[in-house]
């Protein structure tokens, strides 16, 4: 006898929640029925607004992702829908293909978080879901049949091919000629695409450290080990740049010719300047060099998370011709169709790693020189792992009322400051230094962003927050 389940009840009991971009949780909590509940609830929450008979799926390289895709596919077929499975490809490749074909899609990925966790990202036919869509999914009371058997999935290559074509046609075959590029492949979902694509644009490419086990690269908190790797590789091979991404290929990680990794928001700023963007939407955590550069007609600051950035595009597109956004993690979101190199590049309002990489690398000047004209504002960030959201919120709530002792512990004499509570707690000191604390939306972590006029000061500030500042709040 068929066992009927209700989506909202299954999702609630799973304990899985939406974070800054997608639903994330422990792999052990993403059972077949939980995946099915999310997939069915997603489709039922948008089927009155769109007409479609197909849903697209893709995965990252996590060990758990394929089984989750099988469960989603089985549930979607219960609804009478066709399923196209693209295998392991970058999230923006799936999103781009689905938007061009005007169908919804689901990406199974946990991005940068550890392999014992995973997630689901949902795309309507017109792009990434909104926060309102998330609530509609969580509250959807439609029924589905519990899953007992999962079928094998055949892989289509058409999304991968469309993503490659997007950039191969935008840039000339010699746009990267003479450039020596290292590609840190690790377990990135795009690792089978990048080398051939970079070579097709004229670059000399060296593959670096491909991994058979999943590597959780966080582009916002690059490990000391990965920082040293880039320095060593640059010295050994004489690269013009090193390119990498996070796990699902939507956040770029780029090192200059000296092996120094660029901050994601600085990468986004330079890319936007090169694209002649009129107006930007960026999260509140991004570097203030964006406004200080005086490069844009409008800069809108949002909560952290791509859905908040994307939500601003509709209004900006009413007033400006060239609209974009990016995040501190480097993910670039193109909010409008724009003319570039005499060709039209279509909007892709989801995080993408390739556009900012190609824009910087196709310039004649070395990357380090491209950064010389930017305002001297430097950001550092890190995360305190295994720090519960409850403790993060408690800490932030206390600092809202009085951060003087916290600031004094960091070594400042002048303790006057301004607060911004758009997302977490952002403290701007009288000297211009910034400390921004917020709980991660994807994992039990407390993130700290610090900004100053010297890179060394920014890094020391993050260190001081975790080593001294947090201790002071407990006393």
C-alpha positions in Angstrom: 0.0 0.0 0.0 1.3 3.5 -0.9 2.5 5.6 2.0 1.3 9.2 1.5 3.3 12.0 3.1 2.8 15.7 3.4 5.6 17.9 2.2 5.5 20.6 4.9 5.4 18.0 7.7 8.4 16.0 6.2 10.4 19.2 5.8 9.7 20.4 9.3 10.6 17.2 10.9 13.9 17.0 8.9 15.3 20.1 10.7 16.7 21.3 7.3 16.4 25.1 6.8 17.1 27.7 4.1 20.3 29.6 4.5 21.8 32.5 2.5 21.3 30.5 -0.8 19.5 27.2 -0.7 18.4 24.6 1.8 21.3 23.1 3.7 21.7 20.5 6.4 23.4 17.2 7.4 23.6 14.5 4.8 22.0 12.2 7.3 18.9 14.4 7.4 18.5 14.5 3.6 16.7 11.2 3.3 15.1 10.2 0.0 11.7 11.4 1.3 13.0 14.7 2.5 14.6 15.4 -0.9 11.3 14.3 -2.5 9.3 16.7 -0.2 11.5 19.6 -1.1 11.3 18.9 -4.8 7.5 18.4 -4.9 6.9 21.4 -2.7 9.1 23.6 -5.0 7.2 22.6 -8.1 3.8 22.9 -6.5 4.7 26.4 -5.2 5.4 27.7 -8.7 3.2 25.6 -11.1 0.4 28.2 -11.0 2.7 30.9 -12.2 4.6 29.0 -14.9 3.9 26.5 -17.6 6.4 23.6 -18.0 6.6 19.9 -18.3 10.3 19.4 -17.6 12.6 19.9 -14.6 16.4 20.0 -14.8 18.8 18.5 -12.2 22.6 18.7 -11.7 25.0 17.9 -8.8 28.4 18.7 -7.3 31.1 16.1 -6.5 29.9 15.3 -3.0 29.5 11.6 -2.3 25.9 12.1 -1.2 24.7 14.3 -4.2 23.9 11.6 -6.7 21.5 9.7 -4.4 19.8 13.0 -3.6 19.4 13.7 -7.3 17.8 10.2 -7.8 15.3 11.0 -5.0 14.4 14.4 -6.5 14.0 12.8 -10.0 11.7 10.0 -8.6 9.5 12.5 -6.8 9.3 14.8 -9.9 8.2 11.8 -12.0 5.4 11.2 -9.6 4.1 14.6 -10.8 4.2 13.4 -14.4 7.2 15.6 -15.2 10.1 14.8 -17.4 13.6 15.1 -15.8 16.8 16.0 -17.5 19.9 15.2 -15.5 23.2 16.9 -16.3 25.5 15.2 -13.9 28.3 17.1 -12.3 28.4 20.7 -13.6 28.7 24.1 -12.1 25.5 25.6 -10.6 25.6 28.6 -13.0 25.7 26.1 -16.0 22.5 24.5 -14.8 20.8 27.8 -14.1 21.8 29.3 -17.4 20.5 26.3 -19.4 17.3 26.2 -17.5 16.6 29.9 -17.9 17.3 29.7 -21.6 14.8 26.8 -21.9 12.3 28.5 -19.5 12.1 25.5 -17.2 12.7 25.1 -13.4 15.8 23.4 -12.1 17.3 22.0 -8.9 21.0 21.9 -8.1 22.1 19.4 -5.5 25.1 21.1 -3.7 26.4 22.2 -0.4 28.7 24.7 -2.0 31.7 25.1 0.4 30.4 23.4 3.5 31.9 20.1 4.7 31.1 16.9 2.9 29.0 15.6 5.8 26.5 18.3 4.8 24.7 19.0 1.6 21.9 21.2 0.1 19.4 22.0 -2.6 19.2 25.1 -4.7 16.0 25.9 -6.6 15.6 27.9 -9.8 12.3 29.0 -11.2 12.1 29.3 -15.0 13.0 33.0 -14.6 15.9 32.5 -12.1 16.8 31.8 -8.5 13.9 31.6 -6.0 13.1 34.5 -3.7 12.8 34.4 0.1 9.0 34.4 -0.4 9.4 31.3 -2.6 11.4 29.7 0.3 8.4 30.2 2.6 6.0 28.8 0.1 8.1 25.6 -0.1 8.3 25.2 3.6 4.6 25.6 4.1 3.4 23.6 1.1 0.9 20.9 2.2 0.7 18.8 -1.0 1.1 15.1 -0.7 3.5 12.7 -2.3 4.2 9.0 -2.2 7.1 7.8 0.0 10.0 6.6 -2.1 11.1 3.0 -2.0 13.2 2.6 -5.2 15.5 5.0 -7.0 16.4 4.6 -10.6 19.7 5.3 -12.3 19.9 8.7 -14.1 21.3 9.1 -17.7 23.5 12.2 -18.1 22.9 14.9 -20.7 25.8 17.1 -21.8 23.7 20.0 -23.3 23.9 22.3 -20.2 27.7 22.0 -20.0 27.9 22.7 -23.8 25.7 25.8 -23.5 27.7 27.2 -20.6 31.0 26.7 -22.5 29.4 28.3 -25.6 28.3 31.4 -23.6 32.0 32.3 -22.9 33.7 30.8 -26.0 31.5 33.1 -28.2 31.8 36.2 -25.9 35.6 36.3 -26.0 37.9 35.9 -29.0 40.0 32.7 -29.4 43.2 34.7 -28.6 41.8 36.8 -25.7 44.0 34.9 -23.2 47.0 34.4 -25.6 50.3 34.5 -23.8 48.8 34.0 -20.4 50.0 31.2 -18.2 47.1 30.0 -16.0 47.1 27.5 -13.2 43.7 25.8 -12.5 43.4 24.5 -8.9 40.9 21.8 -9.7 40.4 20.0 -6.4 36.8 18.6 -6.4 35.1 21.6 -8.1 32.0 20.8 -10.1 33.5 22.7 -13.1 36.9 21.0 -13.1 36.1 19.1 -16.4 35.1 22.3 -18.1 37.7 24.9 -17.1 40.9 23.7 -18.7 39.6 23.2 -22.2 37.7 26.5 -22.0 40.7 28.5 -20.9 42.8 26.8 -23.6 40.2 27.6 -26.3 40.7 31.3 -25.5 44.5 31.0 -26.0 45.8 30.4 -22.5 48.6 28.0 -21.5 47.0 25.9 -18.8 48.4 23.8 -16.0 46.1 21.6 -13.9 46.8 21.6 -10.2 45.9 19.2 -7.4 42.8 17.4 -8.7 41.2 15.5 -5.8 39.2 12.3 -5.6 37.8 13.2 -2.3 35.6 16.3 -1.7 37.5 19.4 -0.7 35.3 22.2 1.0 36.9 25.3 -0.4 35.5 28.5 1.1 36.4 31.5 -1.0 35.6 33.9 1.8 37.9 32.2 4.3 40.9 30.8 2.3 42.9 28.5 4.5 46.5 29.2 5.4 47.4 26.0 3.5 45.7 27.2 0.3 47.3 30.6 0.6 50.7 29.0 0.8 49.9 26.7 -2.2 49.2 29.7 -4.4 52.4 31.4 -3.4 54.4 28.2 -4.1 52.7 27.4 -7.4 53.2 31.0 -8.6 56.9 30.8 -7.9 57.3 27.4 -9.4 55.4 27.9 -12.7 55.5 31.7 -13.2 51.7 31.9 -13.6 49.9 35.1 -14.7 47.0 33.9 -12.5 45.6 30.9 -10.7 41.9 30.1 -11.1 39.7 28.0 -8.8 36.2 27.9 -7.4 34.2 26.6 -4.5 32.6 23.2 -4.6 29.7 23.9 -7.0 31.6 26.4 -9.2 29.6 29.5 -8.6 32.2 31.4 -6.5 35.6 32.3 -8.1 38.9 32.2 -6.4 41.6 34.0 -8.3 45.3 34.7 -7.4 47.3 37.3 -9.1 50.7 36.8 -10.8 52.4 36.8 -7.4 50.2 34.1 -6.0 48.0 36.4 -3.8 44.3 35.4 -3.7 42.0 38.3 -4.5 39.1 39.1 -2.2 35.8 38.3 -3.9 34.3 41.8 -3.6 37.5 43.4 -5.0 37.3 41.0 -7.9 33.6 42.0 -8.4 34.4 45.7 -8.2 37.1 45.5 -10.9 34.9 43.2 -13.1 32.0 45.8 -12.8 34.3 48.6 -13.8 35.5 46.7 -16.9 31.8 45.9 -17.8 30.9 49.6 -17.4 28.1 48.6 -15.0 25.7 51.5 -14.1 24.2 50.2 -10.9 25.1 47.6 -8.4 23.4 45.6 -5.7 25.8 44.1 -3.1 25.5 42.7 0.4 26.3 45.0 3.4 29.5 42.9 4.1 31.2 44.0 0.9 34.2 46.4 0.9 33.5 50.1 1.0 36.0 50.6 -1.9 32.9 50.0 -4.1 31.4 53.4 -3.2 34.7 55.2 -2.7 35.7 54.3 -6.3 32.9 56.6 -7.6 32.5 54.1 -10.5 28.7 53.6 -10.3 25.5 55.7 -10.5 23.9 53.7 -7.7 25.1 51.1 -5.1 22.3 49.4 -3.1 23.4 47.5 0.0 21.4 44.3 0.9 21.3 41.5 3.4 23.8 38.7 2.8 22.7 36.1 0.3 22.1 36.0 -3.5 18.3 36.1 -3.2 18.5 39.6 -1.6 20.9 40.8 -4.3 18.7 39.5 -7.0 15.6 41.0 -5.5 17.0 44.5 -6.2 17.6 43.9 -9.9 13.9 44.4 -10.9 13.9 48.0 -9.6 17.4 48.8 -10.8 16.5 47.6 -14.3 13.7 50.2 -14.5 16.3 53.0 -14.2 19.6 51.7 -15.5 20.8 49.8 -18.6 23.7 47.8 -17.1 22.8 46.2 -13.8 24.9 43.7 -11.8 25.7 42.5 -8.3 28.3 40.5 -6.5 29.1 39.1 -3.1 32.0 39.1 -0.8 32.5 35.5 -1.7 33.2 36.5 -5.3 30.1 35.2 -7.0 29.1 37.5 -9.8 25.5 38.1 -10.8 24.7 39.8 -14.1 21.3 41.5 -13.8 20.7 42.6 -17.3 21.7 41.8 -20.9 24.7 43.9 -21.9 26.8 44.5 -25.0 30.4 43.4 -24.6 33.0 43.1 -27.3 30.3 43.8 -29.9 28.3 40.8 -28.6 25.3 40.5 -26.3 25.9 38.5 -23.1 22.6 37.5 -21.5 21.7 38.2 -17.9 22.6 35.4 -15.5 21.1 36.5 -12.1 22.8 33.8 -10.1 26.4 33.5 -8.8 28.9 32.8 -11.5 32.7 32.3 -11.3 33.7 32.6 -15.0 32.7 36.1 -16.1 34.9 38.0 -13.5 37.8 35.7 -14.2 37.7 36.2 -17.9 37.2 40.0 -17.6 40.4 40.4 -15.5 42.5 37.9 -17.4 41.7 39.3 -20.8 43.2 42.6 -19.9 46.8 43.4 -20.9 47.9 44.6 -17.5 48.9 42.1 -14.8 46.2 41.6 -12.2 48.1 43.4 -9.4 48.4 46.5 -11.5 44.7 46.5 -12.3 44.1 46.8 -8.5 46.5 49.8 -8.1 43.8 52.4 -9.0 41.3 51.2 -6.4 40.8 53.0 -3.1 43.0 51.5 -0.4 40.5 49.5 1.6 41.3 45.9 2.6 39.1 43.2 3.9 40.0 40.1 5.9 37.5 37.4 7.0 37.5 34.2 8.9 35.0 31.9 10.6 34.7 30.3 14.0 33.5 26.8 13.4 31.2 24.8 15.6 29.8 28.0 17.0 26.0 27.6 17.2 23.6 30.1 15.6 22.1 30.6 19.1 25.4 31.7 20.5 26.1 33.9 17.6 22.8 35.7 17.9 23.2 36.1 21.7 26.7 37.6 21.2 25.4 40.1 18.6 22.4 41.0 20.7 24.6 42.0 23.6 26.9 44.1 21.4 24.0 46.0 20.0 23.4 47.6 23.3 27.0 48.4 24.1 30.1 47.5 22.1 32.5 49.7 24.0 34.2 47.0 26.0 34.5 44.8 22.9 36.1 47.7 21.0 38.5 48.5 23.8 39.7 44.9 23.9 40.6 45.2 20.2 43.1 47.9 21.1 41.2 51.1 20.1 41.5 54.3 22.2 38.6 56.1 20.6 35.6 53.9 21.2 33.0 56.0 19.3 31.3 53.9 16.6 28.3 53.5 14.4 26.2 50.3 14.0 24.5 48.7 11.0 22.2 45.8 11.7 21.1 45.1 8.1 22.5 41.6 8.5 24.3 40.6 11.7 26.2 43.5 13.4 28.5 45.8 11.5 30.5 48.2 13.6 32.2 51.2 11.9 34.8 52.9 14.1 35.7 56.6 14.0 39.0 55.8 12.3 37.1 54.0 9.5 38.0 50.4 10.5 35.0 48.0 10.3 34.2 44.8 12.2 31.2 42.8 11.0 29.9 39.8 12.8 27.1 37.4 11.6 26.1 33.8 12.0 26.6 31.7 8.8 23.4 30.9 7.0 24.6 27.5 6.0 26.5 26.0 9.0 27.1 26.4 12.7 29.8 29.1 12.3 30.3 32.7 13.3 31.8 34.8 10.5 33.9 37.9 11.0 34.7 40.4 8.3 37.1 43.2 9.1 38.0 46.2 6.9 40.9 48.7 7.2 43.2 50.9 5.2 46.0 48.4 5.4 45.8 44.6 4.7 47.8 43.8 7.8 45.5 45.8 10.1 42.4 44.0 8.6 44.0 40.5 9.2 45.1 41.5 12.8 41.6 42.8 13.5 40.0 39.5 12.6 42.5 37.6 14.7 41.9 40.0 17.6 38.1 39.5 17.4 38.4 35.8 17.8 41.3 35.7 20.3 40.4 38.7 22.5 37.1 40.3 21.6 34.9 37.2 22.0 36.5 36.4 25.4 35.7 40.0 26.6 32.0 39.5 25.8 31.9 36.4 28.1 33.4 38.2 31.1 
